[in-house]
Amino acid sequence: MGFTKKLFSRNFFIFNLVLLGAAFGFSLAFVSFSCAAPSSKNTVHAEEPAAVVPTSSLAVAESLQTAVRSVSEETLKFVVEVNTVEVKKQQVPQFNGIPWEFFFGQPDQGDKNGQGQGQNQEREYKARGLGSGIVVRRSGNTYYVLTNNHVAGEATEISLKLNDGRDIPAKLVGKDPRKDLALVSFESKEAVPVAPLGDSDAVKVGDWAIAVGNPLGLFSSVTMGIVSAVGRTGGPAGNINDFIQTDAAINQGNSGGALVNIRGQVIGINTWIASPSGGSVGLGFAIPINNAKKAIDDFISSGQVKYGWLGVSLTDADKDMAKDLGVDGSKGAFVSQLFIGSPAEKGGMKAGDYIVELNGKPVLSQSQLVLLVGDLRAGETAKFAVIRSGKRVELTVRIEARKDDVAADGSKLWPGLAVYPLTDEIRSSLSIDSGVKGVLTGDVVAKSPASVMGVQRGDVITAVNGTTVKSLSDFFKALNDKASGDLYFEVNRGGTKLETMKIKK
């Protein structure tokens, strides 16, 4: 009994001790948790923003967003989808000697005598295309849409999808491959918004750029970027434009669509992309809208672009040529040749002149000068400043209308060859002895005076009418000093000295 009572007392003591320890531990844990846990006013909940954008910064961002939204909404109203059908031809395939007609019947491709059937035959097929266009002009119920020549220039059928969802037939008004522009028209009694045209000459690198069109058939798409560069040359198919480069995404189907500034003004016509994959890599190019303003008027008035013609062959002088001509450090366009009887010749311009100004505007390159002269109208008088033999010369030229057949007549091109300075690199590559002095002959134009004289590509011209030449300046001075009478060259051809035939200018 006494043992039991003692045991109970001992166990009761231990139990109380354990209970007290648990209570103390719980209290300690509670105190530790309370100290470690943040106060409710500092607690971050998932549904609340982790950070707050400063009001001033948010206002700027929202202002830009509002501007882009407004520009997009307005631009979409005057950008249309251009759908085309073009009739093309392809060779009739042969299957291991079995003619096409074995399976599909005899095509009507033979001549009147039935000859040639089954051989070198062609069949027609319809190719469908898709691009974009910009409503740029209205005359009554007639609306005019500007697009690219490669979009609509060869189409036999054209239809437009307007932003309001209407599908409307259209017709080709005019086209121009040199600027890659075309104009189509459609009729609508309902009003259609017309695009405000901006000033592409005022565009600067870093400006906002918004591209609107129908890439890959995705109707009314908008992308945004900046102007990456201006004055880019070297477009496809001999295009003569000085393009605006942008990183706004441009893909197939964007061609002919609008590139607009932050004010919603059209500054360019999206035309081509540089891409190894065929998709956008941020290298898109647009024709400056100023290049198209005169073309729009010409299309409407005559169906074609009317170009001014100076009658010269131009090139950019590289570092070695500029040094040899004595114009290093100067920007301009080099007159390597000119057409006999052309406005340039009538105005006193000569082969070898370096054009530095047109109507008081600095000439920066031959591409720019081609555009400037092309936009001059026939009968207009233009003032040129050239550097000739180190001296500045002022000339006045009456511009004529450009005619393709005249511009392609090589027999009128004087002197009919391109010449280059003899650099150490050229001497080494062509094994020309260091003792040979003169200028190297490049391309010789067929049927030109130089061709008639017997000059060949690779000849080194060492003298003109007996006057020794050692540089481009020497060559053109000697060439131009001989205004009339016989002309002949002394050349070094493969180490042999020769004299060309004599001709009269």
C-alpha positions as CSV (number, residue, x, y, z in Angstrom):
1,M,0.0,0.0,0.0
2,G,2.8,2.4,1.0
3,F,4.7,1.3,-2.1
4,T,1.7,1.9,-4.4
5,K,1.2,5.3,-2.9
6,K,4.8,6.2,-3.4
7,L,4.7,4.9,-7.0
8,F,1.6,6.9,-7.8
9,S,3.1,10.1,-6.4
10,R,6.2,9.6,-8.4
11,N,4.3,9.0,-11.6
12,F,2.1,11.9,-11.0
13,F,5.2,14.1,-10.5
14,I,6.7,12.9,-13.8
15,F,3.4,13.4,-15.6
16,N,3.2,17.0,-14.3
17,L,6.8,17.5,-15.3
18,V,6.1,16.3,-18.9
19,L,3.0,18.4,-19.1
20,L,4.9,21.5,-17.9
21,G,7.7,20.8,-20.5
22,A,5.1,20.5,-23.3
23,A,3.4,23.7,-22.3
24,F,6.8,25.5,-22.1
25,G,7.8,24.1,-25.5
26,F,4.5,25.2,-27.1
27,S,4.9,28.6,-25.5
28,L,8.5,28.9,-26.8
29,A,7.4,27.8,-30.3
30,F,4.6,30.3,-30.3
31,V,6.9,33.0,-29.2
32,S,9.4,32.1,-31.9
33,F,6.7,31.9,-34.6
34,S,5.3,35.2,-33.5
35,C,8.7,36.8,-33.7
36,A,9.5,35.3,-37.2
37,A,6.2,35.9,-38.9
38,P,5.7,39.3,-40.5
39,S,3.0,41.6,-39.4
40,S,-0.2,41.5,-41.3
41,K,0.3,44.9,-42.8
42,N,3.6,43.7,-44.5
43,T,2.2,40.4,-45.7
44,V,2.4,39.9,-49.5
45,H,-0.5,37.9,-51.0
46,A,-0.5,36.2,-54.4
47,E,-3.4,38.2,-55.7
48,E,-1.8,41.5,-55.1
49,P,1.0,43.1,-57.4
50,A,4.5,42.4,-56.1
51,A,5.6,45.8,-57.4
52,V,3.9,49.0,-58.3
53,V,4.8,50.9,-61.5
54,P,5.5,54.6,-60.8
55,T,2.5,56.7,-61.8
56,S,4.6,58.9,-64.0
57,S,6.1,55.9,-65.9
58,L,2.7,54.3,-66.3
59,A,1.3,57.5,-67.7
60,V,4.0,57.6,-70.4
61,A,3.4,53.9,-71.3
62,E,-0.3,54.3,-71.5
63,S,0.1,57.4,-73.7
64,L,2.2,55.5,-76.1
65,Q,-0.3,52.6,-76.1
66,T,-3.2,55.0,-76.7
67,A,-1.3,56.5,-79.6
68,V,-0.4,53.2,-81.2
69,R,-4.0,52.0,-80.7
70,S,-5.4,55.1,-82.4
71,V,-3.0,55.0,-85.3
72,S,-3.7,51.3,-85.8
73,E,-7.5,51.8,-85.9
74,E,-7.3,54.6,-88.4
75,T,-4.6,52.9,-90.6
76,L,-6.6,49.7,-90.9
77,K,-9.4,51.7,-92.5
78,F,-7.4,52.6,-95.6
79,V,-5.3,49.4,-96.0
80,V,-6.9,46.8,-98.2
81,E,-6.2,43.2,-99.2
82,V,-5.2,42.7,-102.9
83,N,-6.1,39.4,-104.4
84,T,-4.9,38.7,-107.9
85,V,-5.0,36.0,-110.6
86,E,-2.2,35.9,-113.2
87,V,-2.1,33.7,-116.2
88,K,1.3,32.0,-116.5
89,K,2.8,29.5,-118.9
90,Q,4.9,26.4,-118.2
91,Q,6.5,23.7,-120.3
92,V,4.3,20.7,-120.9
93,P,6.1,17.9,-119.1
94,Q,7.3,14.7,-120.7
95,F,7.2,11.4,-118.9
96,N,10.1,9.2,-119.9
97,G,9.5,10.0,-123.6
98,I,5.7,9.7,-123.2
99,P,4.1,13.0,-124.2
100,W,1.6,14.9,-122.0
101,E,-1.2,14.4,-124.6
102,F,-0.9,10.6,-124.0
103,F,-2.7,11.1,-120.7
104,F,-4.6,14.4,-121.2
105,G,-5.2,14.9,-124.9
106,Q,-3.5,17.0,-127.5
107,P,-3.0,20.6,-126.6
108,D,-3.6,23.2,-129.3
109,Q,0.0,24.3,-129.5
110,G,1.1,23.4,-133.0
111,D,1.8,26.0,-135.8
112,K,-0.5,26.4,-138.7
113,N,1.1,23.4,-140.5
114,G,0.7,21.2,-137.4
115,Q,4.5,21.2,-136.8
116,G,6.1,21.2,-133.4
117,Q,3.2,19.4,-131.6
118,G,4.4,17.5,-128.6
119,Q,7.7,19.4,-128.6
120,N,8.6,22.4,-126.5
121,Q,4.9,22.9,-125.8
122,E,3.6,25.3,-123.1
123,R,0.3,25.2,-121.1
124,E,-1.4,28.1,-119.4
125,Y,-2.4,28.0,-115.7
126,K,-3.8,30.5,-113.3
127,A,-1.6,31.6,-110.4
128,R,-3.3,33.3,-107.4
129,G,-1.5,35.9,-105.4
130,L,-2.1,38.0,-102.3
131,G,-0.8,41.3,-101.2
132,S,-1.8,44.6,-99.6
133,G,-2.6,48.1,-100.9
134,I,-3.2,51.6,-99.6
135,V,-6.2,53.8,-100.6
136,V,-4.4,57.0,-101.7
137,R,-6.8,59.0,-103.8
138,R,-10.5,59.6,-104.5
139,S,-12.2,61.1,-107.5
140,G,-16.0,61.0,-107.2
141,N,-16.9,57.3,-106.6
142,T,-13.6,56.2,-108.0
143,Y,-10.9,55.2,-105.5
144,Y,-7.2,54.5,-106.3
145,V,-5.1,52.0,-104.4
146,L,-1.3,52.1,-104.4
147,T,0.5,48.7,-104.3
148,N,3.6,47.0,-105.6
149,N,4.1,46.1,-109.3
150,H,5.1,42.6,-108.2
151,V,1.7,42.3,-106.5
152,A,-0.6,43.5,-109.2
153,G,1.4,44.5,-112.3
154,E,0.9,41.3,-114.3
155,A,-2.5,40.4,-112.9
156,T,-5.4,39.5,-115.3
157,E,-7.9,39.6,-112.5
158,I,-7.8,41.9,-109.4
159,S,-10.2,42.1,-106.4
160,L,-9.9,44.0,-103.1
161,K,-11.1,43.2,-99.6
162,L,-11.8,46.4,-97.7
163,N,-11.6,46.9,-94.0
164,D,-15.4,46.9,-93.8
165,G,-15.5,43.4,-95.1
166,R,-16.6,44.1,-98.7
167,D,-15.0,42.3,-101.6
168,I,-14.8,44.6,-104.6
169,P,-13.5,44.1,-108.2
170,A,-10.7,46.3,-109.3
171,K,-8.7,47.1,-112.4
172,L,-5.1,48.0,-113.1
173,V,-4.6,51.7,-113.8
174,G,-0.8,51.6,-114.4
175,K,2.4,49.9,-113.4
176,D,6.1,50.7,-113.2
177,P,8.8,48.0,-112.7
178,R,11.6,50.5,-112.1
179,K,10.0,51.7,-108.8
180,D,8.0,48.5,-108.3
181,L,4.8,50.5,-108.0
182,A,1.3,49.8,-109.4
183,L,-2.0,51.6,-109.1
184,V,-5.4,49.9,-109.2
185,S,-8.9,51.5,-109.0
186,F,-12.3,50.5,-107.7
187,E,-15.8,52.0,-107.5
188,S,-17.7,52.6,-104.3
189,K,-20.8,54.7,-103.6
190,E,-20.0,54.3,-99.9
191,A,-17.2,56.5,-98.5
192,V,-13.9,54.8,-98.0
193,P,-11.2,56.5,-95.9
194,V,-8.2,57.8,-97.9
195,A,-4.7,57.6,-96.4
196,P,-2.9,60.8,-95.3
197,L,0.5,60.8,-97.0
198,G,3.5,62.0,-94.9
199,D,6.9,63.3,-95.8
200,S,9.4,60.4,-96.1
201,D,12.3,62.9,-96.4
202,A,11.7,63.8,-92.8
203,V,12.0,60.2,-91.5
204,K,14.9,59.6,-89.1
205,V,16.6,56.5,-87.8
206,G,14.9,55.6,-84.5
207,D,11.5,56.9,-85.4
208,W,8.5,54.6,-84.5
209,A,7.3,52.6,-87.5
210,I,4.0,50.7,-87.7
211,A,3.5,48.2,-90.5
212,V,-0.1,47.3,-91.6
213,G,-1.1,44.7,-94.2
214,N,-2.1,41.1,-94.7
215,P,0.9,38.9,-94.0
216,L,0.5,35.2,-94.9
217,G,-3.2,36.0,-95.6
218,L,-3.9,37.2,-92.0
219,F,-6.2,40.1,-92.8
220,S,-5.5,43.5,-91.3
221,S,-2.4,42.7,-89.2
222,V,-0.4,45.4,-87.4
223,T,3.2,45.2,-86.3
224,M,5.4,47.8,-84.7
225,G,9.1,48.6,-84.6
226,I,11.4,51.5,-85.4
227,V,13.1,52.9,-88.5
228,S,16.4,51.0,-88.6
229,A,18.0,52.9,-91.5
230,V,17.2,55.1,-94.5
231,G,18.5,55.4,-98.0
232,R,19.1,51.7,-98.5
233,T,19.7,50.6,-102.1
234,G,20.0,47.4,-103.9
235,G,16.5,46.2,-103.9
236,P,15.4,43.1,-106.0
237,A,14.8,43.2,-109.8
238,G,16.7,46.4,-110.5
239,N,14.5,48.5,-108.2
240,I,15.8,52.1,-108.1
241,N,14.3,53.1,-104.8
242,D,16.2,54.3,-101.7
243,F,14.4,52.2,-99.1
244,I,13.4,52.8,-95.5
245,Q,14.6,49.8,-93.4
246,T,12.5,48.8,-90.4
247,D,12.4,46.0,-87.8
248,A,8.6,46.0,-87.7
249,A,7.7,42.4,-88.7
250,I,7.0,42.2,-92.5
251,N,6.2,38.9,-94.2
252,Q,4.8,37.7,-97.5
253,G,1.5,39.4,-98.1
254,N,2.6,42.6,-96.5
255,S,3.9,43.8,-99.9
256,G,2.0,47.0,-100.9
257,G,0.9,47.7,-97.4
258,A,1.5,50.8,-95.3
259,L,4.4,51.8,-93.2
260,V,3.1,54.7,-91.0
261,N,4.6,57.0,-88.4
262,I,3.4,57.7,-84.9
263,R,1.0,60.4,-86.4
264,G,-0.7,57.8,-88.6
265,Q,0.8,59.3,-91.8
266,V,2.0,56.9,-94.6
267,I,5.8,57.2,-94.9
268,G,6.4,54.1,-97.0
269,I,5.0,51.1,-99.0
270,N,6.2,47.8,-97.6
271,T,8.0,46.0,-100.4
272,W,10.5,43.3,-99.6
273,I,12.4,41.5,-96.8
274,A,15.9,40.2,-96.4
275,S,15.6,36.8,-95.0
276,P,17.5,33.4,-95.3
277,S,14.3,31.6,-94.3
278,G,11.6,33.6,-96.2
279,G,10.1,34.8,-92.9
280,S,10.7,38.0,-91.0
281,V,14.0,38.4,-89.3
282,G,13.6,42.1,-88.6
283,L,15.0,43.3,-92.0
284,G,12.0,44.8,-93.8
285,F,12.2,47.5,-96.5
286,A,9.6,50.1,-97.7
287,I,9.6,52.4,-100.7
288,P,9.6,56.0,-99.3
289,I,6.2,57.6,-100.0
290,N,7.8,60.6,-101.6
291,N,9.1,58.3,-104.3
292,A,5.5,57.4,-105.2
293,K,3.7,60.8,-105.1
294,K,4.6,61.8,-108.6
295,A,4.0,58.2,-109.8
296,I,0.4,58.4,-108.5
297,D,-0.3,61.5,-110.6
298,D,1.4,60.0,-113.6
299,F,-0.6,56.7,-113.3
300,I,-3.9,58.6,-113.2
301,S,-3.1,61.0,-116.0
302,S,-1.3,58.6,-118.4
303,G,-1.2,55.1,-117.0
304,Q,2.6,55.1,-116.7
305,V,5.4,56.8,-114.8
306,K,7.0,59.6,-116.8
307,Y,10.7,59.8,-116.1
308,G,13.0,62.7,-116.7
309,W,16.1,61.8,-118.8
310,L,19.6,63.3,-118.5
311,G,21.3,60.8,-120.8
312,V,24.3,59.7,-118.7
313,S,25.7,56.4,-117.3
314,L,26.4,56.9,-113.6
315,T,28.4,55.0,-111.0
316,D,29.6,55.6,-107.5
317,A,33.3,56.3,-107.4
318,D,35.1,54.0,-104.9
319,K,38.1,55.1,-102.9
320,D,40.6,54.3,-105.6
321,M,38.5,56.0,-108.4
322,A,37.9,59.1,-106.3
323,K,41.6,59.5,-105.6
324,D,42.4,59.0,-109.3
325,L,39.8,61.6,-110.2
326,G,40.9,64.1,-107.6
327,V,37.5,64.1,-105.8
328,D,38.4,62.0,-102.7
329,G,36.4,63.2,-99.7
330,S,33.5,64.5,-101.9
331,K,30.1,62.8,-102.2
332,G,28.5,62.7,-105.7
333,A,27.9,60.6,-108.8
334,F,30.5,59.9,-111.4
335,V,29.5,60.3,-115.1
336,S,31.4,57.4,-116.7
337,Q,29.7,57.8,-120.1
338,L,27.0,59.9,-121.7
339,F,24.8,59.5,-124.7
340,I,25.6,61.4,-127.9
341,G,22.9,64.0,-128.5
342,S,21.5,63.7,-125.0
343,P,20.3,66.6,-122.7
344,A,23.6,66.2,-120.8
345,E,25.8,66.6,-123.8
346,K,23.7,69.5,-125.1
347,G,24.1,71.2,-121.7
348,G,27.8,70.9,-121.7
349,M,28.3,67.8,-119.5
350,K,31.2,65.5,-120.3
351,A,32.2,62.0,-119.5
352,G,34.4,62.1,-116.4
353,D,32.4,64.8,-114.7
354,Y,31.6,64.3,-111.0
355,I,28.1,65.6,-110.2
356,V,27.9,67.1,-106.7
357,E,24.7,69.2,-106.8
358,L,21.3,69.2,-108.5
359,N,19.2,72.4,-108.2
360,G,21.2,73.3,-105.1
361,K,20.7,69.9,-103.4
362,P,23.8,67.9,-102.6
363,V,24.2,64.7,-104.5
364,L,25.1,61.9,-102.2
365,S,25.2,58.9,-104.5
366,Q,24.3,57.8,-108.1
367,S,21.2,56.0,-106.8
368,Q,19.9,59.3,-105.3
369,L,20.7,61.2,-108.5
370,V,18.8,58.6,-110.6
371,L,15.7,59.2,-108.4
372,L,16.1,63.0,-108.4
373,V,16.5,63.2,-112.2
374,G,13.7,60.7,-112.8
375,D,11.3,62.9,-110.9
376,L,12.1,65.9,-113.1
377,R,9.6,66.7,-115.8
378,A,10.3,66.9,-119.5
379,G,11.1,70.5,-120.5
380,E,12.2,71.4,-117.0
381,T,15.5,73.2,-116.6
382,A,17.9,71.8,-114.1
383,K,21.1,73.3,-112.7
384,F,24.0,70.9,-112.0
385,A,27.3,71.5,-110.3
386,V,30.2,69.2,-111.4
387,I,33.8,68.8,-110.5
388,R,35.9,68.6,-113.7
389,S,39.7,68.4,-113.6
390,G,39.6,69.6,-110.0
391,K,37.5,72.6,-110.7
392,R,33.8,73.3,-110.0
393,V,31.7,73.9,-113.1
394,E,28.0,75.1,-113.2
395,L,25.8,73.7,-115.9
396,T,22.2,74.2,-117.0
397,V,20.5,71.3,-118.7
398,R,17.0,71.1,-120.2
399,I,15.6,67.7,-119.2
400,E,13.8,65.5,-121.8
401,A,11.4,62.6,-121.4
402,R,13.0,59.2,-120.9
403,K,12.4,56.7,-123.7
404,D,13.3,53.1,-123.1
405,D,14.5,52.4,-126.7
406,V,16.8,55.5,-126.6
407,A,18.2,54.7,-123.2
408,A,19.0,51.1,-124.4
409,D,20.8,52.2,-127.6
410,G,24.5,51.4,-126.8
411,S,25.6,52.7,-130.1
412,K,25.0,56.3,-128.8
413,L,26.9,55.8,-125.6
414,W,30.2,57.7,-125.4
415,P,32.9,56.5,-125.2
416,G,31.2,53.1,-124.7
417,L,33.5,51.6,-122.0
418,A,34.2,51.7,-118.3
419,V,37.7,52.5,-117.1
420,Y,39.4,51.9,-113.7
421,P,42.6,52.9,-112.1
422,L,45.5,50.4,-112.1
423,T,45.9,49.5,-108.5
424,D,48.5,47.2,-107.1
425,E,45.8,44.6,-106.4
426,I,44.6,44.7,-110.1
427,R,48.2,44.5,-111.3
428,S,48.8,41.5,-109.2
429,S,45.5,39.7,-110.2
430,L,45.9,40.4,-113.9
431,S,49.7,40.0,-114.0
432,I,50.2,43.5,-115.4
433,D,53.8,44.7,-115.3
434,S,54.6,47.6,-112.9
435,G,56.1,49.5,-115.8
436,V,52.8,49.7,-117.7
437,K,51.0,53.0,-117.0
438,G,47.4,53.8,-117.9
439,V,43.8,52.9,-117.1
440,L,42.2,49.5,-117.1
441,T,39.3,48.8,-119.5
442,G,36.2,47.2,-117.9
443,D,33.0,46.4,-119.7
444,V,32.8,47.5,-123.4
445,V,29.3,48.3,-124.6
446,A,28.2,46.4,-127.8
447,K,28.0,48.6,-130.9
448,S,29.4,51.6,-129.0
449,P,32.3,53.7,-130.4
450,A,34.8,51.9,-128.1
451,S,33.5,48.5,-129.5
452,V,33.9,49.7,-133.1
453,M,37.4,50.8,-132.3
454,G,38.3,47.3,-131.2
455,V,38.9,47.9,-127.5
456,Q,38.5,44.8,-125.4
457,R,37.8,44.2,-121.7
458,G,41.1,43.9,-119.9
459,D,43.0,46.3,-122.2
460,V,45.2,48.9,-120.5
461,I,44.7,52.2,-122.3
462,T,48.1,54.0,-122.2
463,A,47.4,56.9,-124.5
464,V,44.5,58.8,-126.2
465,N,45.4,60.3,-129.6
466,G,49.1,60.1,-128.7
467,T,48.6,61.8,-125.3
468,T,50.0,59.6,-122.5
469,V,47.5,58.8,-119.7
470,K,48.4,57.6,-116.2
471,S,45.2,58.2,-114.3
472,L,41.4,58.5,-114.8
473,S,41.8,62.3,-114.8
474,D,44.4,62.1,-117.6
475,F,42.1,59.8,-119.6
476,F,39.0,61.9,-119.5
477,K,40.9,65.2,-120.0
478,A,42.5,63.7,-123.2
479,L,39.2,62.2,-124.3
480,N,37.3,65.5,-123.9
481,D,40.1,67.7,-125.4
482,K,39.4,65.9,-128.7
483,A,36.0,67.4,-129.4
484,S,36.1,66.5,-133.1
485,G,38.1,64.7,-135.7
486,D,39.7,61.2,-135.3
487,L,39.9,59.4,-132.0
488,Y,42.1,56.4,-131.3
489,F,43.7,54.7,-128.3
490,E,47.0,53.1,-127.7
491,V,46.6,50.0,-125.5
492,N,48.6,47.3,-123.8
493,R,47.0,43.9,-124.3
494,G,48.7,41.0,-122.6
495,G,52.0,42.7,-122.8
496,T,51.7,43.7,-126.5
497,K,51.4,47.3,-127.5
498,L,48.5,48.0,-130.0
499,E,46.8,50.9,-131.6
500,T,43.0,50.8,-132.1
501,M,41.1,51.8,-135.1
502,K,40.3,55.5,-135.6
503,I,36.8,56.8,-135.4
504,K,35.0,60.2,-135.7
505,K,32.8,61.3,-132.9
